């Protein structure tokens, strides 16, 4: 309980006024900036994909395909999963497993990481940002301001249409 109290006083309490102001005033989004970010992130993802295809000599490799990644890592490259990793499924391509493989490679291969895994982890990070945040946000910014103080809230706090 002490940890929760500490978190409230040290983290949440100092930003309550900021969060309140954001809710009352709304959040202004610049859709032009999001479109530029979309273009840049898409280009970075395409570059990572091309780099992976050159590295693996596979012009059809999809970094978003777990099945292809599993085949590449475990069947083609014969990478072994460290014994310290507990698996939910054999030949997992989960992020924690890939990170463990990289850490193990650094210890056992004179600090040499698997370049394809670094590319894959970076691809996943950028793709998540693109598909989870950058692409969806312009849909919300057609409205100049998103807030809850314009009288469109039902008595239970949910947004309602008028």
C-alpha positions as CSV (number, residue, x, y, z in Angstrom):
1,X,0.0,0.0,0.0
2,X,2.9,2.3,0.7
3,X,4.1,1.9,-2.9
4,X,0.7,3.0,-4.2
5,X,0.6,6.0,-1.9
6,X,4.1,7.0,-3.0
7,X,3.1,6.7,-6.7
8,X,0.1,8.8,-6.1
9,X,2.0,11.6,-4.4
10,X,5.1,11.5,-6.5
11,X,3.7,10.8,-10.0
12,X,-0.1,11.3,-10.3
13,X,-0.8,14.2,-7.9
14,X,1.7,16.7,-9.6
15,X,0.0,16.3,-13.0
16,X,-3.7,16.3,-11.9
17,X,-4.0,20.0,-12.9
18,X,-2.5,19.3,-16.3
19,X,-4.8,16.4,-17.0
20,X,-7.8,18.4,-15.8
21,X,-6.8,21.3,-18.2
22,X,-6.4,18.8,-21.1
23,X,-9.9,17.4,-20.4
24,X,-11.5,20.8,-20.2
25,X,-9.7,22.5,-23.0
26,X,-9.3,19.5,-25.3
27,X,-6.2,18.3,-27.1
28,X,-5.3,20.0,-30.4
29,X,-3.8,17.7,-33.0
30,X,-1.9,18.9,-36.1
31,X,-2.9,16.5,-38.8
32,X,-0.3,17.8,-41.2
33,X,2.5,16.8,-38.7
34,X,0.9,13.4,-38.3
35,X,0.8,12.9,-42.1
36,X,4.5,13.8,-42.3
37,X,5.3,11.4,-39.5
38,X,3.3,8.7,-41.3
39,X,5.3,9.2,-44.4
40,X,8.6,9.1,-42.6
41,X,7.8,6.1,-40.5
42,X,6.5,4.2,-43.5
43,X,9.8,5.0,-45.3
44,X,11.8,3.8,-42.3
45,X,9.8,0.5,-42.2
46,X,10.3,0.0,-45.9
47,X,14.0,0.5,-45.5
48,X,14.2,-2.0,-42.6
49,X,12.2,-4.5,-44.7
50,X,14.6,-4.0,-47.7
51,X,17.6,-4.4,-45.4
52,X,16.2,-7.6,-44.0
53,X,15.5,-9.0,-47.5
54,X,19.0,-8.2,-48.7
55,X,20.6,-9.7,-45.5
56,X,18.5,-12.9,-45.8
57,X,18.6,-13.1,-49.6
58,X,14.9,-13.5,-49.6
59,X,12.9,-11.0,-51.7
60,X,9.6,-12.1,-50.3
61,X,10.4,-12.0,-46.6
62,X,7.6,-10.4,-44.5
63,X,8.9,-9.1,-41.2
64,X,5.3,-9.1,-40.0
65,X,4.9,-12.8,-40.6
66,X,5.8,-14.8,-37.4
67,X,5.7,-18.0,-39.4
68,X,8.4,-16.7,-41.8
69,X,10.5,-15.3,-39.0
70,X,10.3,-18.6,-37.1
71,X,11.4,-20.5,-40.2
72,X,14.2,-18.1,-40.9
73,X,15.6,-18.0,-37.3
74,X,15.1,-21.6,-36.3
75,X,15.2,-23.7,-39.5
76,X,17.5,-21.7,-41.8
77,X,19.8,-20.0,-39.3
78,X,19.6,-22.8,-36.7
79,X,19.5,-20.3,-33.8
80,X,19.0,-21.9,-30.4
81,X,16.8,-20.4,-27.8
82,X,18.7,-19.9,-24.5
83,X,17.8,-22.5,-21.9
84,X,16.9,-19.7,-19.4
85,X,13.9,-18.8,-21.5
86,X,10.6,-20.5,-20.6
87,X,8.5,-20.9,-23.7
88,X,4.8,-20.9,-24.3
89,X,5.4,-22.4,-27.7
90,X,8.5,-23.9,-29.3
91,X,10.4,-21.6,-31.8
92,X,8.7,-18.5,-30.4
93,X,9.2,-15.2,-32.2
94,X,8.0,-13.2,-29.2
95,X,9.9,-10.0,-28.3
96,X,11.2,-11.4,-25.0
97,X,12.6,-14.5,-26.6
98,X,14.3,-12.4,-29.4
99,X,15.9,-10.2,-26.7
100,X,17.1,-13.2,-24.8
101,X,18.6,-14.7,-28.0
102,X,20.5,-11.4,-28.5
103,X,21.7,-11.2,-25.0
104,X,22.9,-14.8,-25.2
105,X,24.6,-14.1,-28.5
106,X,26.5,-11.2,-27.0
107,X,27.8,-13.4,-24.3
108,X,28.7,-16.4,-26.4
109,X,29.6,-14.9,-29.8
110,X,32.3,-12.4,-28.8
111,X,29.6,-9.7,-28.5
112,X,28.2,-10.4,-32.0
113,X,24.4,-10.0,-32.1
114,X,22.2,-11.4,-34.9
115,X,21.7,-8.4,-37.3
116,X,18.3,-9.8,-38.5
117,X,16.9,-9.9,-35.0
118,X,18.0,-6.2,-34.4
119,X,16.2,-5.3,-37.7
120,X,13.1,-7.3,-36.7
121,X,12.9,-5.7,-33.2
122,X,13.3,-2.2,-34.7
123,X,10.7,-3.0,-37.4
124,X,8.2,-4.2,-34.7
125,X,8.7,-1.0,-32.6
126,X,8.2,1.3,-35.6
127,X,5.3,-0.7,-37.0
128,X,3.5,-0.6,-33.7
129,X,4.0,3.2,-33.4
130,X,2.7,3.6,-37.0
131,X,-0.3,1.4,-36.8
132,X,-1.2,2.1,-33.2
133,X,-0.8,5.8,-33.0
134,X,0.4,7.7,-36.1
135,X,-2.1,6.4,-38.6
136,X,-5.3,6.4,-36.4
137,X,-4.8,9.9,-34.9
138,X,-5.5,11.9,-38.1
139,X,-9.0,10.4,-38.1
140,X,-9.6,12.1,-34.7
141,X,-8.1,15.4,-35.7
142,X,-10.8,16.3,-38.2
143,X,-12.5,17.7,-35.2
144,X,-10.4,20.8,-34.2
145,X,-10.5,19.9,-30.5
146,X,-11.3,16.7,-28.7
147,X,-12.8,17.4,-25.3
148,X,-15.6,16.6,-22.9
149,X,-16.9,20.1,-22.1
150,X,-19.1,20.8,-25.1
151,X,-22.3,19.4,-23.6
152,X,-22.2,16.2,-25.6
153,X,-21.7,14.0,-22.5
154,X,-24.4,11.8,-21.2
155,X,-25.0,11.7,-17.4
156,X,-22.9,8.6,-17.1
157,X,-19.8,10.4,-18.6
158,X,-20.0,8.8,-22.0
159,X,-20.0,10.9,-25.2
160,X,-23.4,11.3,-26.7
161,X,-24.6,12.6,-30.1
162,X,-26.9,15.7,-30.3
